[in-house]
Amino acid sequence: MPGTESSDWDSFEVRRAAMAFDRLPFPPEIVRAKNSVEEARYVRLMQKNPKLRRVVIKAGSQGA
């Protein structure tokens, strides 16, 4: 929208990211956390990993 700040997520599409996930390099610790019953640890680990955040955003954004 005009007058709003741009964000890293502006051109992100979940569908595009999902199609790329099989190629993304998820660290083993994050994979184990994702496969556990509780997802809270997984979410915390994802938030603490800026490199993985950049990779996910790029995979789901236009021009990736």
Buried (B, 14 or more C-beta within 10 A) or exposed (E): EEEEEEEEEEBBBEEBBEEBEEEEEBEEEBEEBBEEEEEEBBEEBBEEBEEBEEBBBBBBBEEB
